[in-house]
Structure formats: structure tokens, C-alpha cells
């Protein structure tokens, strides 16, 4: 009985604990430090270096004023494109110009001194160790597009039928 209770406690505890245990090397120079960002309207953050606005939470989650709540959803690339259009129609965070970032834009928020996930968690408080779609298709290879994986922060080519998360961007 005690073992079953302990198992249940660990199972429930595992469901509410964060899915990541980020590790950062403070001896390395920051590539995307929090100081480069500033709060914008609700749910968004401004990248002052690249002059873009990002949703702080992955699509499917909502900003509660200090963190992300809900469930981060996964989409095929085609579903991602449709989802962005739908979110623009709904004026997500008061905007109608959200889009998938280019591979270079998404890679620009990677924090290379960190791992699991490779991103500043003050700027983007919920960033699972997962891939995020970009709008950058792979030339000559169909149906493929670039994904940036935030376990380690590296971009790689993915089949558009795979499901990955979305982090949306808009121009400032």
C-alpha cells in the first residue's frame, strides 16, 4: 500500500513539475540575454536587437502575467500555417500580423550558454526541449522545412508531416 501511494505521489508530482532542468554555463558569453528584451503588451516581448515582437509562450499556452499556462500544442507544418492565419483573425495579443519566424529569426533567440532548453527562461518562461517550426522551406527538398530544437538550440531539417511547436513573431 505504501509503495502504491509513493508511486501515485511521484506520478502526480511528475505531472506538475517542469519538463526541463535547464543548465547554463555562466562562464560563457550570453548570445540572447534577457537584457536584450523588454516587455511589450500582454503576452509579448520585444527583441530590441532585431526589432521584432515575440509571443512569450508557445501556441496553445497563454501568458498569465508572470508565466505560461496551458498546454503547448504541436502541429504539422501545414497545420501551423493555417493556425497562424486563424490566430491573426482572432487578433491574438491584439495583433493581426503574426507569422512563423525564419530559421535565422528563431535561431537568434537561442541562448547558447544554456542547455535543456537553450533559451532565456526569463524572456520565454516555458520553452520545452522541443523543435519549433520556421517558415523556411528547404530548397530542392520537399516536403521539408527548418526547425530549431531548443534542447540544444540547433536548427535542422524536418519533414513537414512531423509535428512541432510554434513560437510566433511579428515585426515591430
TORKOL-4160 file (C-alpha; in steps of 0.2 Angstrom, whole numbers, padded with zeros to 4 digits, m for minus):
172
<pt num="1" X="0000" Y="0000" Z="0000"/>
<pt num="2" X="0014" Y="0012" Z="0004"/>
<pt num="3" X="0023" Y="0008" Z="m0012"/>
<pt num="4" X="0007" Y="0012" Z="m0022"/>
<pt num="5" X="0005" Y="0028" Z="m0013"/>
<pt num="6" X="0023" Y="0033" Z="m0016"/>
<pt num="7" X="0020" Y="0028" Z="m0035"/>
<pt num="8" X="0005" Y="0039" Z="m0036"/>
<pt num="9" X="0013" Y="0054" Z="m0027"/>
<pt num="10" X="0028" Y="0053" Z="m0039"/>
<pt num="11" X="0017" Y="0051" Z="m0054"/>
<pt num="12" X="0006" Y="0067" Z="m0049"/>
<pt num="13" X="0022" Y="0076" Z="m0044"/>
<pt num="14" X="0030" Y="0072" Z="m0061"/>
<pt num="15" X="0014" Y="0080" Z="m0070"/>
<pt num="16" X="0015" Y="0096" Z="m0061"/>
<pt num="17" X="0034" Y="0098" Z="m0061"/>
<pt num="18" X="0043" Y="0107" Z="m0075"/>
<pt num="19" X="0048" Y="0097" Z="m0090"/>
<pt num="20" X="0065" Y="0104" Z="m0090"/>
<pt num="21" X="0080" Y="0106" Z="m0079"/>
<pt num="22" X="0090" Y="0120" Z="m0088"/>
<pt num="23" X="0108" Y="0121" Z="m0086"/>
<pt num="24" X="0118" Y="0136" Z="m0090"/>
<pt num="25" X="0137" Y="0140" Z="m0091"/>
<pt num="26" X="0139" Y="0157" Z="m0083"/>
<pt num="27" X="0157" Y="0157" Z="m0089"/>
<pt num="28" X="0151" Y="0159" Z="m0107"/>
<pt num="29" X="0146" Y="0175" Z="m0116"/>
<pt num="30" X="0127" Y="0176" Z="m0117"/>
<pt num="31" X="0120" Y="0175" Z="m0135"/>
<pt num="32" X="0102" Y="0181" Z="m0131"/>
<pt num="33" X="0102" Y="0188" Z="m0114"/>
<pt num="34" X="0086" Y="0194" Z="m0106"/>
<pt num="35" X="0094" Y="0212" Z="m0106"/>
<pt num="36" X="0091" Y="0212" Z="m0125"/>
<pt num="37" X="0072" Y="0211" Z="m0122"/>
<pt num="38" X="0059" Y="0222" Z="m0115"/>
<pt num="39" X="0041" Y="0219" Z="m0110"/>
<pt num="40" X="0028" Y="0224" Z="m0123"/>
<pt num="41" X="0009" Y="0222" Z="m0122"/>
<pt num="42" X="0002" Y="0207" Z="m0113"/>
<pt num="43" X="0009" Y="0190" Z="m0119"/>
<pt num="44" X="0023" Y="0198" Z="m0129"/>
<pt num="45" X="0041" Y="0203" Z="m0128"/>
<pt num="46" X="0051" Y="0215" Z="m0139"/>
<pt num="47" X="0068" Y="0209" Z="m0146"/>
<pt num="48" X="0077" Y="0226" Z="m0146"/>
<pt num="49" X="0092" Y="0220" Z="m0155"/>
<pt num="50" X="0082" Y="0213" Z="m0170"/>
<pt num="51" X="0067" Y="0224" Z="m0168"/>
<pt num="52" X="0054" Y="0210" Z="m0168"/>
<pt num="53" X="0040" Y="0206" Z="m0156"/>
<pt num="54" X="0038" Y="0188" Z="m0150"/>
<pt num="55" X="0024" Y="0179" Z="m0141"/>
<pt num="56" X="0032" Y="0174" Z="m0124"/>
<pt num="57" X="0023" Y="0157" Z="m0124"/>
<pt num="58" X="0022" Y="0143" Z="m0137"/>
<pt num="59" X="0005" Y="0142" Z="m0146"/>
<pt num="60" X="m0008" Y="0134" Z="m0136"/>
<pt num="61" X="m0002" Y="0142" Z="m0120"/>
<pt num="62" X="m0007" Y="0159" Z="m0113"/>
<pt num="63" X="0003" Y="0172" Z="m0103"/>
<pt num="64" X="m0004" Y="0174" Z="m0085"/>
<pt num="65" X="0006" Y="0189" Z="m0081"/>
<pt num="66" X="0022" Y="0180" Z="m0075"/>
<pt num="67" X="0022" Y="0163" Z="m0084"/>
<pt num="68" X="0014" Y="0152" Z="m0097"/>
<pt num="69" X="m0001" Y="0142" Z="m0093"/>
<pt num="70" X="m0010" Y="0128" Z="m0103"/>
<pt num="71" X="m0003" Y="0116" Z="m0115"/>
<pt num="72" X="0009" Y="0119" Z="m0129"/>
<pt num="73" X="0002" Y="0111" Z="m0144"/>
<pt num="74" X="0011" Y="0103" Z="m0159"/>
<pt num="75" X="0006" Y="0105" Z="m0177"/>
<pt num="76" X="0012" Y="0099" Z="m0194"/>
<pt num="77" X="0019" Y="0112" Z="m0205"/>
<pt num="78" X="0003" Y="0114" Z="m0215"/>
<pt num="79" X="m0007" Y="0115" Z="m0199"/>
<pt num="80" X="0005" Y="0128" Z="m0192"/>
<pt num="81" X="0002" Y="0139" Z="m0207"/>
<pt num="82" X="m0017" Y="0138" Z="m0205"/>
<pt num="83" X="m0016" Y="0140" Z="m0186"/>
<pt num="84" X="m0006" Y="0157" Z="m0188"/>
<pt num="85" X="m0020" Y="0163" Z="m0200"/>
<pt num="86" X="m0033" Y="0159" Z="m0188"/>
<pt num="87" X="m0024" Y="0167" Z="m0173"/>
<pt num="88" X="m0022" Y="0183" Z="m0184"/>
<pt num="89" X="m0041" Y="0183" Z="m0187"/>
<pt num="90" X="m0044" Y="0181" Z="m0168"/>
<pt num="91" X="m0032" Y="0196" Z="m0165"/>
<pt num="92" X="m0020" Y="0186" Z="m0154"/>
<pt num="93" X="m0012" Y="0198" Z="m0141"/>
<pt num="94" X="m0021" Y="0212" Z="m0151"/>
<pt num="95" X="m0011" Y="0209" Z="m0167"/>
<pt num="96" X="m0015" Y="0203" Z="m0185"/>
<pt num="97" X="0002" Y="0201" Z="m0191"/>
<pt num="98" X="0009" Y="0185" Z="m0183"/>
<pt num="99" X="0019" Y="0174" Z="m0193"/>
<pt num="100" X="0031" Y="0159" Z="m0192"/>
<pt num="101" X="0049" Y="0165" Z="m0189"/>
<pt num="102" X="0063" Y="0162" Z="m0202"/>
<pt num="103" X="0076" Y="0150" Z="m0196"/>
<pt num="104" X="0088" Y="0164" Z="m0193"/>
<pt num="105" X="0075" Y="0174" Z="m0183"/>
<pt num="106" X="0071" Y="0159" Z="m0172"/>
<pt num="107" X="0089" Y="0154" Z="m0170"/>
<pt num="108" X="0093" Y="0172" Z="m0164"/>
<pt num="109" X="0084" Y="0169" Z="m0148"/>
<pt num="110" X="0094" Y="0153" Z="m0144"/>
<pt num="111" X="0104" Y="0156" Z="m0129"/>
<pt num="112" X="0120" Y="0145" Z="m0132"/>
<pt num="113" X="0127" Y="0145" Z="m0115"/>
<pt num="114" X="0111" Y="0136" Z="m0109"/>
<pt num="115" X="0105" Y="0118" Z="m0112"/>
<pt num="116" X="0088" Y="0109" Z="m0109"/>
<pt num="117" X="0082" Y="0122" Z="m0115"/>
<pt num="118" X="0093" Y="0133" Z="m0125"/>
<pt num="119" X="0084" Y="0149" Z="m0122"/>
<pt num="120" X="0082" Y="0163" Z="m0109"/>
<pt num="121" X="0068" Y="0157" Z="m0097"/>
<pt num="122" X="0065" Y="0175" Z="m0091"/>
<pt num="123" X="0061" Y="0181" Z="m0109"/>
<pt num="124" X="0052" Y="0164" Z="m0114"/>
<pt num="125" X="0047" Y="0156" Z="m0097"/>
<pt num="126" X="0040" Y="0140" Z="m0105"/>
<pt num="127" X="0051" Y="0133" Z="m0118"/>
<pt num="128" X="0051" Y="0114" Z="m0119"/>
<pt num="129" X="0066" Y="0104" Z="m0125"/>
<pt num="130" X="0057" Y="0103" Z="m0142"/>
<pt num="131" X="0058" Y="0108" Z="m0160"/>
<pt num="132" X="0049" Y="0124" Z="m0166"/>
<pt num="133" X="0044" Y="0126" Z="m0184"/>
<pt num="134" X="0050" Y="0140" Z="m0195"/>
<pt num="135" X="0044" Y="0147" Z="m0211"/>
<pt num="136" X="0060" Y="0142" Z="m0220"/>
<pt num="137" X="0057" Y="0128" Z="m0233"/>
<pt num="138" X="0072" Y="0118" Z="m0238"/>
<pt num="139" X="0077" Y="0122" Z="m0256"/>
<pt num="140" X="0076" Y="0107" Z="m0268"/>
<pt num="141" X="0070" Y="0095" Z="m0255"/>
<pt num="142" X="0051" Y="0094" Z="m0252"/>
<pt num="143" X="0042" Y="0092" Z="m0241"/>
<pt num="144" X="0054" Y="0099" Z="m0228"/>
<pt num="145" X="0057" Y="0114" Z="m0218"/>
<pt num="146" X="0069" Y="0120" Z="m0205"/>
<pt num="147" X="0065" Y="0118" Z="m0186"/>
<pt num="148" X="0075" Y="0125" Z="m0172"/>
<pt num="149" X="0077" Y="0112" Z="m0157"/>
<pt num="150" X="0078" Y="0120" Z="m0140"/>
<pt num="151" X="0086" Y="0105" Z="m0132"/>
<pt num="152" X="0102" Y="0111" Z="m0138"/>
<pt num="153" X="0097" Y="0126" Z="m0149"/>
<pt num="154" X="0102" Y="0119" Z="m0166"/>
<pt num="155" X="0092" Y="0121" Z="m0182"/>
<pt num="156" X="0089" Y="0105" Z="m0193"/>
<pt num="157" X="0078" Y="0099" Z="m0207"/>
<pt num="158" X="0062" Y="0091" Z="m0203"/>
<pt num="159" X="0048" Y="0083" Z="m0214"/>
<pt num="160" X="0033" Y="0094" Z="m0214"/>
<pt num="161" X="0022" Y="0080" Z="m0209"/>
<pt num="162" X="0030" Y="0079" Z="m0192"/>
<pt num="163" X="0023" Y="0089" Z="m0178"/>
<pt num="164" X="0032" Y="0103" Z="m0169"/>
<pt num="165" X="0028" Y="0118" Z="m0158"/>
<pt num="166" X="0025" Y="0136" Z="m0163"/>
<pt num="167" X="0033" Y="0152" Z="m0157"/>
<pt num="168" X="0026" Y="0166" Z="m0166"/>
<pt num="169" X="0035" Y="0183" Z="m0171"/>
<pt num="170" X="0029" Y="0199" Z="m0178"/>
<pt num="171" X="0038" Y="0214" Z="m0185"/>
<pt num="172" X="0039" Y="0229" Z="m0173"/>
